[in-house]
Amino acid sequence: MEYLENRELSWIKFNKRVLEEAVDPDTPLLERLSFSAIYQSNLDEFFMVRVGALTDRSKTDNTQKDGKTGMTPSQQLDAIFTGVRRLQPSVEEAYNKTMEELVPFGFEHVTFDTATKDELTFLELYFKREIKPFISGIVVNDDLPFPFLKNKEIYAVVQLGAKKSTTIGIVPVSHDQNERIIQLGNGGKRFILEEEVVLHYAHLMFKNYSVLDRALIRVTRNAYIMASGRGAEFRDRMEELVAKRTKLGAVRLEISDVFSRESLDYLCKKLKISNVRVFTSRIPLDLSFVYTLQDYSSDPKLHYTPRSPRKPAALSETKSVFAQVKQKDMLLSYPFESINLSFIRLLQECANDPKVTSIKITIYRLARNSKVVDALCTAAEQGKEVLVMIELRARFDEANNIEWSKQLQEAGVKVIYGPKDYKAHSKLLLITRKAQGGGFDYLTQIGTGNYNEKTSAIYTDLMLLTADRDIAADAEDVFNSLQNGTFVENPRKLLVSPKALRPQVLAMMDEQIEIAKSGGKGYIAAKINSLNDMAIINKMVEASQAGVRIELVVRGICCLIPNVKGFTENIVVRSIVGRFLEHSRIFIFGADGADQKIYIGSADYMSRNTIRRVEVAAPVEDERLKKRIRDMFRILMRDNVKARVMLNDGTYIRDRRTERQSPLSSQEYFYDEAYSKLEVKKQRQEQLRKNRESAADKKKKPTAKRSRSKK
């Protein structure tokens, strides 16, 4: 259909929007380098997971077609390789242009052509003393075994002159990021990379051969693994799979320059990949070193304006978080508000509160030094019932979560792993506390992001805290189902996939369709990371055809093309890519008014979320909080700095700003708002203090007069 886009090609367009930040003149120079590195690391993961999965599928059932565009796995792979190759000149231009603009600030990526005589002398000595003793060259031909090339590691390869038809040499390059940058001056700003030095002197590793050609290579390996299971044996199985993943087949070969065709063909043969999977790059094959460069300069012109999460203005510092939530629902917004001074504070208070009897939580990703784990362990050690559902299949966090599960168990926490064949991606917490006078009070937290202190400072997310008893009962049902390997089917208020999220979303969309057909103003809105669920897409098309206005803010994959005549004319799609990663999910059904329904949750409108994972979304029912979310969504729709608008041909353009419009970056707006709210709170507190002092002074004055009259 003309209003549908292939998922993989839509993702490439998203990564192109990331790359646009690397050339945006409004982005500080060192931050531009970061976006180039993000583009590259995004692509690494895309090849490891999506290309890896498509590669497997093309070998097992290449007749299986994409349900949106009718492309086979092989056709999708061809389209991916073409799309990635077309972007490569832009990637190289972005890096080179940024480095050129950094020269006046003292930065220079030196080559052997631009190095001074003294630097060349230094580099030769450096290689012989600091590098050569710790590496070795490997000679490979048909009579000698081919070494295993590690995933994403850099190697120098040389074509060797020999009697054998094809003989190559391979030199592993140390991948310690601190040593990778070889400083040549200006406090490290003038530098060369270790792999470039190894490549230049590679001939010294093969003294008995003549070196005919040389290049740097980097292999990307398939990382797509999927396992099912529930008990303790499942953790053992996951440990085995994570170890095996490093040995999966190659899906891409990157090379730094034109290389001997004969030797390149030989490499492809040994790696068992076709030449179409070879990608040439004339900039560093791994740009992760650029984050270290940021530490070499404190010049404010080169960095974003410093921002730090604020104390949540809605939370009092003198009352417990639990007591405040019992009085009214709370909505927290990250990274604009501090997770340490809100959610972590809540966990720590409850871990040490003798009246708290149980804490139940679902965990997907955690920070390296997790305060969440510390609080949960403390609670368990103090005799509370602590239940943790930890997802061992969280991609690229499997090993971390395996270790966290062991640490939690050692502290006395009951650890479970969720349903056999479904990932648990929900962000759900339930705290039970003895109530004064008997019975229990409950606090339920539902979030859009992980309980991760690090990402909470760079991802935009929302978190709802509520004492609603129906929501608490639903949360209890979710935890019971996770323990039993079943699914919630009839929740009271929550939306819970895989059984009770998509049907409810479709039903609420149907309500808006009926309103539009009856002459009313039907309205549907969503802020999500991705959209590919065909049931939801088809319902949106139906709603658009019925006259329902639909506004979508979709950061990444969007398989629905808007404004296609006869199908999606009433749909607007925007994408915001900027300093912070847009990660919050908001679902809105109905125009402003009492009947409007608003939810926040962990699910995107992707079939993997709506029918193949355990996800939770919660209604926002407090009118104050509903208004806050409506206002947030309006700001997102007005962003004219970092927003792109999707056209009816599937391309994206920057939102055009008229001469009368002031620049509006939603992320900067929300940070300014968090700062100003806290300032207003301080002013109110200061005024209350002055009022109390004034009242106290007035009480003292009559007493003083009476004492004088007695004298």
N, C-alpha and C positions, 0 to 999 in steps of 0.2 A: 504494500500500500504506500501511496505517496506521502503519507503523514507519519511513516515509521522509519526509524534509523537503526542501523546495526549497533549492537551494544559495544563491540570492540572499537568500531570506528568513532563512535560517540566519545569513548574514553580518550582516544587520541586527540580529539578536538579539545577535551578538557585539559590535557597536558599541554596543548598549544597555548591555552589561556594562561597556564602557569608560566610558560616561556615568555609570554608577553610582558610579564612583570619583570623579567630579566633585561628588558630593553626600555621599560617605561622611564622617561626622563624624570618623573616625580619620585621614583624609587631611588633612595641613596645608593651610591656605587657599590659598597661592600654588600648591601642587601641584594643588589642585582645579582652578584655572584652567587649568593645563597639560592636564589630562584633558579639559576642555571643548574646548580647541584641538585635541587629538589626535582627539577624536570628529569634529570638523569637517574636519580634514585627511584622516582616513580616508574620510569621506563624499565629499570632493572626488575622491580617487583612485577610489573605487567608481563614481562617476558617469562619470569619464573613461574607465575601462576596462570595467567590467562593463556599465553602462548603455549605454556607447558600442557595445560588441559586440552587445548585445541589440537596440539601435536599428538597427544595420546588418542584423542577421538578420531583424528584423521587416519590413524593406523588400525583402529578397531572397527569403526563404522563411518566411513567417509560419505555415506549417503544421507546421514542425519542432517537435516537442514535447519538453519536458523529460522525460527518462527516468524520473524519480522521482515526479513529481506530475502529469504529463500536461498541463502548462501550455504554451501557445504563447508565443513571445517577447512578443507584445503583452499577453497575460494576466500574464506575469511583470513586465512594465514597470508595468502598472496596480497590481499588488500591491506593487511596490517604492515607487511614489510614495505609495500609501496608508500604508505602513509608516513611511516617512520623515516624512510629514506628521504622523502621530500622535505621533512623538517630539519634534517641534519645541517644543511647550509645555514639555516637560521640559528641553530644551536651554536655553531662555530662562530658565527658573526657576533652573537650576543656576548660570548666569553671574550673574544678578541677585542671587541669595541670597548667593553668595560675595563679590561686591563689597560687599554690604550688611554682611557680617560683617567685611570688611576695613577698614571706616570707622574703628573704634577704633584701628587701627594706622596711620592717616593716609592710607589710600588712598581715592580717590574719583574715579569716572569722571564728570566734570562734563558737564552739558548746558547749552544756552543758557537753559534755564529755571532752573537752579540756580547759574549763574555769578554772581559779584558784579559790581557796576557797574564796578569797576576792571578786572576780568577781561574784561568785555564790551568795554571801550575798548581793552584790549590786543589782544584777538582781532581786532577790526576793523582795527587798525593792522597786526597780524601778517599778516592776509590780504592787505592792499593792498601791503605791502612784501616779504613773504617767499614768498607763494604766487601771487598774481595775475600778476606779471610772467613767470612760468614756465609758465603754463597758458593754454589758449584754449578758448572755447566754440564748438561746432559746431552750426549750425542745419541741421535735417533736415526735409524734407517730400518729397512725391512728385516735385517738380521738382529736388531736390538729392540727391546721392548719400548713401547710408547708410555711415557709417565702419565699419571693421573693429574690433570690440571684442575686445581681447586676452583670452586665457584667464585666469580668476581675478583679473583686474584690476578695480578699483573705479571706477565712473563715477557722477557726479551727473547725473541726467536731470531736465529740467523740461518741463512743458507750457507752450507759449508761446501767448499770445493773438495770433491772426493771421487774415487773411482766408482763408487756406488752411484746408481742413477739418481737417487734422491737421498741426501743426507742433510739433516738439520740439527741445529743445536738449540737447546732451551735452557734459559737461566731464570730461575724463580727470583722475584724481587721481593725483598722484605716489605711487609705491609703495615709496619708500625707508623701511624699517622704523624707522631711527633718527630720521627726520624725521616719521614718522607720528604719534608721540606728542608732542603739544604740551604741555610742562610748564607748569603754572600755580602750583606751590608744593610744599612738603614734599619737596623733592629729586626731583620728578617723580612722586611718589605721587598728587598732585592733578593730573589731566590731562584733556585732550579730544583726540579723534582728528582728524587733518587732514581726512579726508573729511567729517566732520561740520561743520567750519568752511567747507569749499568749498560744501557743500550750502546752508548758511545764507546765504551771500553769493552764491549762484549768479546771482541776479538782476542783479548788477553786471556779469556777463559778457554780458548780453543787453540792452543799454541801449535798444534800439529796440523792445523787446517788453515786454509785461506777462507776468509769470510767474503762471500759474494754479494750478500744483501742482508738487510736487517730491519726489524720492526718490533713494536710492542703489541702484545695481544692480551685479550681478556675474554674468558669464557663465561657465559651465563648458562646455568643449569636449571633443568626442570625442578620446581619445588612443590609441585601439586601433589599433595598427599591427602587421603581421606580415610579415616578409620571409624569404626563404630564399636561401642562397648559401654559398660557402665561401672563395673566394680573395680577392685584393686588391680585385677589383671589387666584392665584397660589402661591404667597408668603405665604398666610395664610394656604393653604393646605400643603405646605412644612413644615411650623412650626409644624403642627399637626403630620405629618409623622415622623419628627425628634424626637418629644417627644415620639411617639409610638415605635420607633425603640428600645429604651432601654428595652422594655417589650417583644420583640420577643423571640421565642423559643430557647432553648439551643441546640447547635450543637457539643459541646465538654465539657468534664469534665476532668480537670487535678487534679491529686492527688499526694501528696508528698511521699507516702510510701505505702507498702502493708497494706491494711485495711480490717477489718472484712467483709467477703464476704456477709454476711447477711445484714449488714448496707450499704454496697456499692450498692447492688441490690436495697435496699430501696431508696437510693438517686437517682439512675437511674430511678426508677419507678416514683418518684415525679417530676423529671426533664423531664420525657417523652423522654429519650434517651436510646439507646441500650448499652450494655456493650462494644461493639466494639468501641464506641466513648470515652471510658475512657483511659486516657494516664497517665502513672506513670512517675514522674520525681524526681530524687534524688538530684536535685539542686534547687535553688529558683524558684518558679513558675513564678515570675516576676523579670526579671533582670534589669529593668530600673534604679535601684538604683546605678548601676555601673558608670553612668555618674557623679554622685556626688563624687564617689571615686577619679575621675580624679582631683578634686580640692584639694585633700589632699596631693598631691605631685607635686613639680615643677621640679623633677629630669628629665633632658632632655632625659635620657635613656628610660623613660617610656612613652614618648609622641612622636608623629610625629614632625619632624622639623617644627617650626612655619612658616606658609605661609600666606600672606595676598594679596588680590587683588590689582593689580597695576593700576596706572593711564594709561588709554589707550594711547599708544604712538602716534596713528594716530590723536588724537584730540588735538587741540591747546587750551590752557587755556585762551587766550586773545580774541578769536572770539566765537560767539554764535555757538552752535551745529547746529542749523538750517542752518546758513550761510555756515558752512563747508560741510554739507551734500548736499547743493545746488550745491556746486562745484564738489563733487565727492561722490560716494557711500561709506558707511562705514560698516565694519564688526567687530562686537565686540564678544569677546570670554570670557565666564564666566566659572569658578570662577577666571580665570587668570587675567582678567581685572575687574575693579570696576564698579558695576552697579550704585553706588551713583555718581560717577564722569563721568557718561556717560548718561544712560537713565534717571535717576532721575534728573540729571542736566538739560537735555533737557526739561522734563516736567515742572520743576520749572521756567526755562527761558520762556517757552511758556505761562505758566500761568500768568506771569507778563508782557508779551510783548503786548503792545496795538494794534499791527498790526495783532496779531493772532486772528482769528474770531471764529474758532471752533476746538474742540478736540474730537475725537471719539475713543473709546477703548473697547476691549473685555477683560473681567476679569474672571479668573477661580479660582486661589488661590492667597491670599495676605499674607504678613507678619502681625504679630499681631499689631505692631505700624507702619502702612503703610504710607510711605512718598508719595506713589502714590496717595492714597486717599486724603492726605493733599493738593497735587498739584492740583488735579482735583477739589476739593472744592474751593480752591483759585481762579481757573480759572472761575468757575461758579459764584462765588461771585463778580468777576470783570466784569460780564456781558457777558462772552463768551458763545457760545453754546457748552455745554458739554454733550455728549451722552455716556452712559456706558451700555454695555451689560454685565450683571453679571450673571454667571451660578449658580443658586441656587441648582443644583443637583450635584455639585462637591463633590464627596464622602468624608465624614467625615469633610468637610468644609461647609456643608449646613448652620449650625447655624451661623458661622462666616459671610458668605456671606449675609445671611438675615439681620444681623445687619449692615453690610457695606452698603447694599442697602438703608436702612433707613437713615443712616448718609448722604449718597450722596444726597438723595432726599431732606433732610432738608436744604442742602446747595444750592439747586436749580439745581441740575444735573438731566437730563432726564435719568431715569433708565428703561431698558427693560430687558426681560428675555429670549429672543430668541425663536426659533421654539418650537411648542407644544410638539413634541415627540422626539426631537433630542437635545442632549447636544451640546453646543457651546464650543469647546475646543481650538479654534484658539487663537493665540497670535498676535493680530493685533491692530495697532494704526495709525490713520490718522489725521494729523494736517494741517489746512488751514490757510494761512497767506496772507495778502494784499501785493501785489508786488509793487515795486517802479515803477511808471509810469502807474499804472493801472493793473487790473487783479489780479490773485492769484498765489501763489506758494504753493506747497504741499510737505509734508514730510510723507512718509509711513514707518512704522517699522513692520517687520515680524520677529517673534522669534520662537525658539524651546522650550523655557521655560517660566514659569510663571513670572509675575511682582512681584516677592517676594524677598525682600532684604536679607532675611535669607537664603533661599535655593540657591540663586545665588552665595553664598559663598561656597557651598558644592556640587552643581550640575554642571556638564559640559553642557553648552548651548551656542548657537550662536544667534546673533541678526543682522539682516540686516537693515540698514537705507538708504533710497533712495529717490531721488527727481523725479524719473521716473514718467511721467504723465500718462502713460498707467497703471502702477501699482496702482497709486493713484485712477484712474477711476475704476479699479477693486475693490479696497478697498471700495470705495464709494458704489459700487453695493452690496458688502457684507453687509455693514451696513444697506442699504435700505432693503435688503432681510431679515435681522434679525428683522427689525422693522415690516415688512409686513407678516412675517411668511412664506416666500417663499425661494427658493434656487437659487443661481447663476448657470446658465447653460452654458453660453458661455463667459468665461472671456478672456481678451486679453492676459494676461501673467501669472497671478496667477493660481495655481491649487487650486480648492475650492471644498471640499466634501460637501454634499454627491453626487452631480451630476457631478462634473467636476474635479475629482482628479484621481480616479481609472482608468477611460477610457483613460486619457492622459498618465498615468504611463504605462499602457499596450501597448499603441500605441508607446511610446518611446522604450519599450522593443522589440516590433515588428521590429522597425527600426534596432536594433542591431542584431536581428535574420537574417534579410535580408542581412546585411553587412557580417555576418559570412557565410551565404549560398553562397554569391558571392565571397568568398575567402578572405574577409577582416578580420580584428581583431575586432570582436564584444566584447563589454565590458559593464557590468552592475555592479554597486557597491551601497551599502547602509549602512548607520550607523543608526540603529534604536533600540528602546527598545524591541520591540516584533514583531514576524512574525507569523500570523496564517490565513491571508486572502487567501482562496483557489484559487481565480481567479489569484492572483499574484503568489502564489506558483506554480500553473499549468503552468503559463507563464514562470517562471524561469526554470522549468523542460524542457519545450519545448526549451528554449534558450540554456540550457546546452546541450541538445541532438543535437542542431544545431552547437555546437562548440563555443558558446559565453562564455567567461570567466566571472565568477560571484564571487565577493568578498563581503562578508557580515560581518558586525560587529554588533552582536545582543546581547545586554546585558542580557535580560531575557528570555522570552518564545520564543522558536524557534521550530515550528512544521514541519520544513523542515530538513531532515537529508541529509548531503552532501556526495559526493563520493560513492554513491550507483551505482553499475555498470548498465549501460544502461539507467540511469535516471539523476543522479546528479553528474556525474564524473567531471564536470568542475566548481563545486561550492565549495567554501571554506567558512566555518562559524567559526567566532571567537567571544569570549565573554570576555570583560574586566571588572573585578570587583576589585576595589581598594579603595583608600582613599576617592575619590570623586565619586558621583553617576553619571555614564554615562547617559546623558539625551538628548543630541543633536541628531537631525535627519538630515541626509544628503542623498540626492539621486543623483547618478551620472549615466549618460547614454553616453557611447562612450569613446573611448580611448582619450588620450591627443590630443588636436588639436582644430581648429576653430569650428568644428561641435559638440564638446562635450557640453552636457547640464548638469548643476549642479543646484540643488534646495536645499533650507533648509526650514523646516517648523515644524508644530506642530503634524503632523500625523505619527503614526507608520503604518506598513503594517499589520494592523489588521482590520477585517471587521467592527468592532465597530467604527474605525476611518475613514475608506475609504468610507463607505456607510451609517453609522448610526450617524454620528456627523458632525458638521460644523468645518472643518479644513482648514487651509490655508498654502500653500507652495509657496515660491517665487523663481524665477530664479535669480541666481547670474551671472550677465552679464559682470561686470567689470573684465577685464583680470587679474588685480592685485589680486583681491579677489578670482577669480577662482583658480589662482595658489596657493594662501594661503590655500584654502580648499583642493586642491589636495595634497599639502604637508602635511597637517594635517592627511588626510586619509592614506597616505603612512606611517606616523609615527605610526598610530594606527595598521596598518598591520604588523609593525616591532616590536611592543611591545613584549618583551620576559620576562617580569617580572610579569605583572598582567594579561596577556592574557591567555585564555584557547582556545584550538582548539577542535572543535567537530569532533568526529570520525564517521565512517559510521555505527556504532551500536548505535548512539545516546548518547554515553558517551563523557565526556570532559576530556582532559588532559592538563597540563601546556604546553605552547609552549616550545619546547626543544631548549636550547641555546647551540650552538657549542662552543668549547674551544676558537675559534678565535673571537667569537662575544662578544661585551661588553654588559653589562646589559642595557636595554632600557625600562624605564617606561614612557609611553606616557604622563601620567598626570604630572610627574615631569619634563619631557621635555618641555611641554607647559608652565609650571610655570617658568622654567629657561629662556625660550624664552621671556616671558612677562617682566621678570626682566631685561634681557639683552637689549631688545628693548628700554626700558625706559632709561637705562644707556647710550645707544648710542645716544638717543635723547638729553639727558643732555649734553653729550660731544659735540654734534653738536651745541647746543645752546651756550655752553661756548666758542666754537671756533668762532662762529659768533660774540659773544660779544667782543672777543679779536680782531677780524678783524676790527670791527667798531671802537674800541678804537685806533687801529693802524692807521687806515685811518684818524681818527680825529687828531692824533698826527702829521701825515705827513702834514696835511693842516695848522697846527699851525706853523711849523718850518720855512717856507719861510717868514712868517709875522715877525717873530722874527729877521731874518737876515736883512730885510729891515729897521727895526727900529734901529738896531745897526749902519747901514751904514749912516743913517741920523745924528746920533750923531757924 
